[in-house]
Amino acid sequence: MASLLKAPLFLPSLNLHKVNHVSSPAIFPNVQYKFDQASVGNGRYHVSSLAVKAQQGTVEGNVLEKEPVRVNEETDYGVVSVHHVGILCENLERSLDFYQNMLGLKINEARPHDKLPYRGAWLWVGSEMIHLMELPNPDPLTGRPEHGGRDRHTCIAIRDVSKLKAIFDEAGIPYTLSKSGRPAIFTRDPDANALEFTQVDV
């Protein structure tokens, strides 16, 4: 006789992004879960049916579908994009030499520089900006990960990683490449702030 197993309402650690068959011995040993018409939306699982196959038989049943997350109009404040990223530097001129002359970024002259109690500069990155701020850095400058992808970092989308790699090679700037093999290169500015440049199709 088939073992009767009641499907749990919560299925931990199930990756439903590529789901046809998922084995989860943490829930029931020797049990294989087969999901039909499974999908993921807003971090919630939507499963129309579930077949639980045990050693002694198969039990099929319906799984309660969770309601999708609905945006609360009171908290929907209208996110548009990232406006700018603030980067601390010890010496503004040294940082500008790197960001302007090495990376080719342009200063946004329309942004105020004299209304803040510290020196700084706004640099265009597409339609967004980097705000260089000459302020003491509370973070340690030594002992940071060699690969910037394992550290806090700012990611800039570019068209040609190989061309930037050649620029870094010629200037003797150290860098690391993406560990996943995708077209991306990581480096650090003069203040050890990690930067990623990822190639995108535009």
Helices and strands as residue ranges (DSSP letters): E 21-23, E 32-36, E 39-41, E 44-46, E 49-54, E 57-61, E 84-89, H 92-96, I 97-102, E 120-125, E 128-134, G 148-150, E 153-158, H 161-171, E 176-177, E 184-188, E 194-199
